[in-house]
Amino acid sequence: MPGCIYIFLANAAFVAAMAAELGINPDEFKKYAMSQINYILGDNKLHISYEIGFGDHFPRKPHHRGR
């Protein structure tokens, strides 16, 4: 599951960034969006980037399973 969660974080970050741009609690939503992006890029308990090729620690052999 940890590899899949970044999709939801990216969506949440996008919605928060759009809300901030529209003037809806801009400081709060921009901070939230940045925290989600930072999590995806390695600011998490595993210290691993979920973006393949970003940083020093990222998944080397990703596995994608279709449903």
A tleap script that builds the chain and sets N, CA, C and O, in Angstrom:
source leaprc.protein.ff14SB
mol = sequence {
  NMET PRO GLY CYS ILE TYR ILE PHE LEU ALA
  ASN ALA ALA PHE VAL ALA ALA MET ALA ALA
  GLU LEU GLY ILE ASN PRO ASP GLU PHE LYS
  LYS TYR ALA MET SER GLN ILE ASN TYR ILE
  LEU GLY ASP ASN LYS LEU HIE ILE SER TYR
  GLU ILE GLY PHE GLY ASP HIE PHE PRO ARG
  LYS PRO HIE HIE ARG GLY CARG
}
set mol.1.N position { 0.800 -1.219 0.000 }
set mol.1.CA position { 0.000 0.000 0.000 }
set mol.1.C position { 0.840 1.280 0.000 }
set mol.1.O position { 0.426 2.247 -0.640 }
set mol.2.N position { 2.001 1.351 0.682 }
set mol.2.CA position { 2.737 2.611 0.711 }
set mol.2.C position { 3.062 3.166 -0.668 }
set mol.2.O position { 3.060 4.385 -0.840 }
set mol.3.N position { 3.341 2.326 -1.651 }
set mol.3.CA position { 3.646 2.812 -2.981 }
set mol.3.C position { 2.452 3.421 -3.695 }
set mol.3.O position { 2.619 4.249 -4.590 }
set mol.4.N position { 1.253 3.022 -3.309 }
set mol.4.CA position { 0.039 3.512 -3.955 }
set mol.4.C position { -0.476 4.799 -3.333 }
set mol.4.O position { -1.209 5.548 -3.979 }
set mol.5.N position { -0.107 5.062 -2.103 }
set mol.5.CA position { -0.675 6.192 -1.384 }
set mol.5.C position { -0.271 7.536 -1.991 }
set mol.5.O position { -0.995 8.520 -1.835 }
set mol.6.N position { 0.862 7.595 -2.674 }
set mol.6.CA position { 1.299 8.876 -3.206 }
set mol.6.C position { 0.328 9.443 -4.238 }
set mol.6.O position { 0.271 10.658 -4.428 }
set mol.7.N position { -0.428 8.588 -4.900 }
set mol.7.CA position { -1.422 9.065 -5.867 }
set mol.7.C position { -2.461 9.935 -5.158 }
set mol.7.O position { -2.836 10.999 -5.652 }
set mol.8.N position { -2.917 9.473 -4.005 }
set mol.8.CA position { -3.912 10.226 -3.248 }
set mol.8.C position { -3.308 11.492 -2.657 }
set mol.8.O position { -3.980 12.520 -2.569 }
set mol.9.N position { -2.040 11.422 -2.251 }
set mol.9.CA position { -1.371 12.604 -1.714 }
set mol.9.C position { -1.219 13.670 -2.792 }
set mol.9.O position { -1.403 14.859 -2.530 }
set mol.10.N position { -0.886 13.246 -3.989 }
set mol.10.CA position { -0.730 14.193 -5.096 }
set mol.10.C position { -2.062 14.863 -5.419 }
set mol.10.O position { -2.107 16.065 -5.680 }
set mol.11.N position { -3.143 14.089 -5.401 }
set mol.11.CA position { -4.464 14.673 -5.650 }
set mol.11.C position { -4.838 15.667 -4.562 }
set mol.11.O position { -5.350 16.748 -4.855 }
set mol.12.N position { -4.585 15.307 -3.311 }
set mol.12.CA position { -4.885 16.202 -2.194 }
set mol.12.C position { -4.060 17.478 -2.300 }
set mol.12.O position { -4.563 18.571 -2.042 }
set mol.13.N position { -2.795 17.339 -2.680 }
set mol.13.CA position { -1.932 18.506 -2.829 }
set mol.13.C position { -2.440 19.417 -3.945 }
set mol.13.O position { -2.424 20.640 -3.805 }
set mol.14.N position { -2.884 18.832 -5.040 }
set mol.14.CA position { -3.397 19.630 -6.158 }
set mol.14.C position { -4.643 20.406 -5.747 }
set mol.14.O position { -4.757 21.600 -6.025 }
set mol.15.N position { -5.573 19.728 -5.086 }
set mol.15.CA position { -6.812 20.393 -4.652 }
set mol.15.C position { -6.485 21.513 -3.666 }
set mol.15.O position { -7.050 22.603 -3.762 }
set mol.16.N position { -5.586 21.261 -2.730 }
set mol.16.CA position { -5.205 22.283 -1.751 }
set mol.16.C position { -4.526 23.472 -2.437 }
set mol.16.O position { -4.783 24.622 -2.083 }
set mol.17.N position { -3.673 23.198 -3.403 }
set mol.17.CA position { -2.997 24.282 -4.124 }
set mol.17.C position { -3.995 25.121 -4.915 }
set mol.17.O position { -3.872 26.344 -4.969 }
set mol.18.N position { -4.974 24.475 -5.522 }
set mol.18.CA position { -5.991 25.224 -6.271 }
set mol.18.C position { -6.842 26.068 -5.324 }
set mol.18.O position { -7.181 27.208 -5.643 }
set mol.19.N position { -7.187 25.515 -4.167 }
set mol.19.CA position { -7.961 26.280 -3.184 }
set mol.19.C position { -7.164 27.499 -2.728 }
set mol.19.O position { -7.716 28.594 -2.616 }
set mol.20.N position { -5.888 27.320 -2.469 }
set mol.20.CA position { -5.034 28.437 -2.049 }
set mol.20.C position { -4.972 29.507 -3.129 }
set mol.20.O position { -5.028 30.701 -2.837 }
set mol.21.N position { -4.854 29.069 -4.380 }
set mol.21.CA position { -4.791 30.027 -5.492 }
set mol.21.C position { -6.096 30.806 -5.637 }
set mol.21.O position { -6.094 31.964 -6.055 }
set mol.22.N position { -7.205 30.164 -5.290 }
set mol.22.CA position { -8.509 30.826 -5.366 }
set mol.22.C position { -8.786 31.713 -4.149 }
set mol.22.O position { -9.825 32.369 -4.074 }
set mol.23.N position { -7.846 31.726 -3.194 }
set mol.23.CA position { -7.990 32.595 -2.035 }
set mol.23.C position { -8.717 31.966 -0.863 }
set mol.23.O position { -9.109 32.672 0.066 }
set mol.24.N position { -8.905 30.660 -0.884 }
set mol.24.CA position { -9.569 29.958 0.210 }
set mol.24.C position { -8.485 29.527 1.205 }
set mol.24.O position { -7.745 28.576 0.953 }
set mol.25.N position { -8.401 30.229 2.326 }
set mol.25.CA position { -7.358 29.957 3.332 }
set mol.25.C position { -5.996 29.718 2.668 }
set mol.25.O position { -5.416 28.644 2.831 }
set mol.26.N position { -5.482 30.696 1.927 }
set mol.26.CA position { -4.282 30.461 1.111 }
set mol.26.C position { -3.062 29.982 1.895 }
set mol.26.O position { -2.353 29.091 1.428 }
set mol.27.N position { -2.801 30.546 3.067 }
set mol.27.CA position { -1.617 30.135 3.818 }
set mol.27.C position { -1.738 28.696 4.300 }
set mol.27.O position { -0.792 27.915 4.200 }
set mol.28.N position { -2.904 28.358 4.821 }
set mol.28.CA position { -3.128 27.009 5.354 }
set mol.28.C position { -3.072 25.948 4.255 }
set mol.28.O position { -2.424 24.914 4.417 }
set mol.29.N position { -3.749 26.208 3.140 }
set mol.29.CA position { -3.794 25.212 2.076 }
set mol.29.C position { -2.466 25.093 1.329 }
set mol.29.O position { -2.110 24.007 0.871 }
set mol.30.N position { -1.735 26.196 1.204 }
set mol.30.CA position { -0.421 26.114 0.561 }
set mol.30.C position { 0.531 25.294 1.431 }
set mol.30.O position { 1.303 24.482 0.920 }
set mol.31.N position { 0.473 25.510 2.739 }
set mol.31.CA position { 1.316 24.739 3.661 }
set mol.31.C position { 0.972 23.250 3.580 }
set mol.31.O position { 1.862 22.400 3.553 }
set mol.32.N position { -0.324 22.943 3.541 }
set mol.32.CA position { -0.764 21.549 3.439 }
set mol.32.C position { -0.295 20.925 2.119 }
set mol.32.O position { 0.208 19.802 2.104 }
set mol.33.N position { -0.461 21.653 1.025 }
set mol.33.CA position { -0.041 21.133 -0.287 }
set mol.33.C position { 1.454 20.830 -0.294 }
set mol.33.O position { 1.879 19.792 -0.800 }
set mol.34.N position { 2.245 21.734 0.266 }
set mol.34.CA position { 3.693 21.528 0.303 }
set mol.34.C position { 4.064 20.332 1.173 }
set mol.34.O position { 5.003 19.603 0.853 }
set mol.35.N position { 3.332 20.121 2.275 }
set mol.35.CA position { 3.635 18.981 3.137 }
set mol.35.C position { 3.365 17.664 2.404 }
set mol.35.O position { 4.099 16.693 2.587 }
set mol.36.N position { 2.318 17.628 1.578 }
set mol.36.CA position { 2.001 16.415 0.828 }
set mol.36.C position { 3.043 16.148 -0.256 }
set mol.36.O position { 3.458 15.006 -0.456 }
set mol.37.N position { 3.458 17.188 -0.945 }
set mol.37.CA position { 4.493 17.048 -1.975 }
set mol.37.C position { 5.810 16.598 -1.337 }
set mol.37.O position { 6.496 15.725 -1.869 }
set mol.38.N position { 6.157 17.195 -0.198 }
set mol.38.CA position { 7.390 16.802 0.489 }
set mol.38.C position { 7.343 15.345 0.934 }
set mol.38.O position { 8.358 14.650 0.886 }
set mol.39.N position { 6.172 14.875 1.366 }
set mol.39.CA position { 6.024 13.475 1.753 }
set mol.39.C position { 6.321 12.566 0.558 }
set mol.39.O position { 7.051 11.582 0.680 }
set mol.40.N position { 5.752 12.904 -0.581 }
set mol.40.CA position { 5.966 12.102 -1.791 }
set mol.40.C position { 7.446 12.065 -2.167 }
set mol.40.O position { 7.950 11.045 -2.636 }
set mol.41.N position { 8.133 13.184 -1.956 }
set mol.41.CA position { 9.523 13.288 -2.381 }
set mol.41.C position { 10.530 12.844 -1.327 }
set mol.41.O position { 11.734 12.988 -1.535 }
set mol.42.N position { 10.064 12.306 -0.195 }
set mol.42.CA position { 10.997 11.712 0.754 }
set mol.42.C position { 10.900 12.155 2.195 }
set mol.42.O position { 11.603 11.608 3.044 }
set mol.43.N position { 10.059 13.123 2.507 }
set mol.43.CA position { 9.895 13.559 3.895 }
set mol.43.C position { 8.842 12.674 4.563 }
set mol.43.O position { 7.749 13.129 4.900 }
set mol.44.N position { 9.194 11.399 4.746 }
set mol.44.CA position { 8.291 10.410 5.344 }
set mol.44.C position { 9.118 9.504 6.243 }
set mol.44.O position { 10.344 9.610 6.269 }
set mol.45.N position { 8.461 8.614 6.982 }
set mol.45.CA position { 9.189 7.807 7.958 }
set mol.45.C position { 10.190 6.844 7.325 }
set mol.45.O position { 11.132 6.415 7.992 }
set mol.46.N position { 10.006 6.502 6.072 }
set mol.46.CA position { 10.953 5.624 5.381 }
set mol.46.C position { 12.094 6.396 4.728 }
set mol.46.O position { 13.090 5.800 4.317 }
set mol.47.N position { 11.958 7.711 4.628 }
set mol.47.CA position { 12.946 8.576 3.959 }
set mol.47.C position { 13.218 8.092 2.537 }
set mol.47.O position { 14.362 8.033 2.088 }
set mol.48.N position { 12.137 7.750 1.847 }
set mol.48.CA position { 12.246 7.272 0.472 }
set mol.48.C position { 11.321 8.099 -0.417 }
set mol.48.O position { 10.191 8.413 -0.041 }
set mol.49.N position { 11.816 8.442 -1.587 }
set mol.49.CA position { 11.015 9.176 -2.549 }
set mol.49.C position { 10.137 8.191 -3.309 }
set mol.49.O position { 10.612 7.160 -3.784 }
set mol.50.N position { 8.859 8.517 -3.419 }
set mol.50.CA position { 7.961 7.673 -4.202 }
set mol.50.C position { 7.982 8.069 -5.673 }
set mol.50.O position { 7.298 7.448 -6.488 }
set mol.51.N position { 8.744 9.076 -6.020 }
set mol.51.CA position { 8.925 9.509 -7.402 }
set mol.51.C position { 10.180 8.823 -7.931 }
set mol.51.O position { 11.288 9.111 -7.479 }
set mol.52.N position { 10.007 7.925 -8.879 }
set mol.52.CA position { 11.129 7.171 -9.416 }
set mol.52.C position { 12.171 8.128 -9.990 }
set mol.52.O position { 11.857 8.971 -10.831 }
set mol.53.N position { 13.418 7.988 -9.524 }
set mol.53.CA position { 14.515 8.800 -10.027 }
set mol.53.C position { 14.758 10.078 -9.267 }
set mol.53.O position { 15.697 10.806 -9.590 }
set mol.54.N position { 13.943 10.386 -8.259 }
set mol.54.CA position { 14.126 11.613 -7.489 }
set mol.54.C position { 14.883 11.303 -6.207 }
set mol.54.O position { 14.473 10.435 -5.436 }
set mol.55.N position { 15.979 12.004 -5.977 }
set mol.55.CA position { 16.757 11.818 -4.761 }
set mol.55.C position { 17.642 10.579 -4.816 }
set mol.55.O position { 17.800 9.950 -5.862 }
set mol.56.N position { 18.213 10.246 -3.663 }
set mol.56.CA position { 19.128 9.108 -3.581 }
set mol.56.C position { 18.414 7.796 -3.276 }
set mol.56.O position { 18.902 6.727 -3.645 }
set mol.57.N position { 17.274 7.865 -2.612 }
set mol.57.CA position { 16.554 6.657 -2.205 }
set mol.57.C position { 15.167 6.647 -2.839 }
set mol.57.O position { 14.291 7.426 -2.463 }
set mol.58.N position { 14.986 5.769 -3.786 }
set mol.58.CA position { 13.695 5.611 -4.459 }
set mol.58.C position { 13.572 4.160 -4.906 }
set mol.58.O position { 14.584 3.465 -4.989 }
set mol.59.N position { 12.368 3.681 -5.194 }
set mol.59.CA position { 12.212 2.285 -5.627 }
set mol.59.C position { 13.019 2.000 -6.896 }
set mol.59.O position { 12.909 2.724 -7.885 }
set mol.60.N position { 13.820 0.954 -6.858 }
set mol.60.CA position { 14.672 0.601 -8.008 }
set mol.60.C position { 13.982 -0.353 -8.978 }
set mol.60.O position { 14.275 -0.349 -10.174 }
set mol.61.N position { 13.078 -1.159 -8.469 }
set mol.61.CA position { 12.385 -2.125 -9.326 }
set mol.61.C position { 10.887 -2.038 -9.054 }
set mol.61.O position { 10.325 -2.914 -8.395 }
set mol.62.N position { 10.232 -0.983 -9.560 }
set mol.62.CA position { 8.803 -0.848 -9.283 }
set mol.62.C position { 8.002 -1.962 -9.961 }
set mol.62.O position { 8.347 -2.441 -11.041 }
set mol.63.N position { 6.939 -2.348 -9.294 }
set mol.63.CA position { 6.061 -3.393 -9.830 }
set mol.63.C position { 4.664 -2.799 -9.970 }
set mol.63.O position { 4.101 -2.283 -9.005 }
set mol.64.N position { 4.121 -2.874 -11.152 }
set mol.64.CA position { 2.779 -2.356 -11.404 }
set mol.64.C position { 1.880 -3.527 -11.759 }
set mol.64.O position { 2.177 -4.311 -12.661 }
set mol.65.N position { 0.795 -3.627 -11.044 }
set mol.65.CA position { -0.140 -4.726 -11.289 }
set mol.65.C position { -1.456 -4.167 -11.787 }
set mol.65.O position { -2.076 -3.333 -11.127 }
set mol.66.N position { -1.876 -4.619 -12.938 }
set mol.66.CA position { -3.189 -4.211 -13.457 }
set mol.66.C position { -4.295 -5.014 -12.801 }
set mol.66.O position { -4.065 -6.119 -12.310 }
set mol.67.N position { -5.475 -4.464 -12.795 }
set mol.67.CA position { -6.602 -5.178 -12.197 }
set mol.67.C position { -7.483 -5.750 -13.264 }
set mol.67.O position { -8.490 -6.389 -12.957 }
savepdb mol mol.pdb
quit
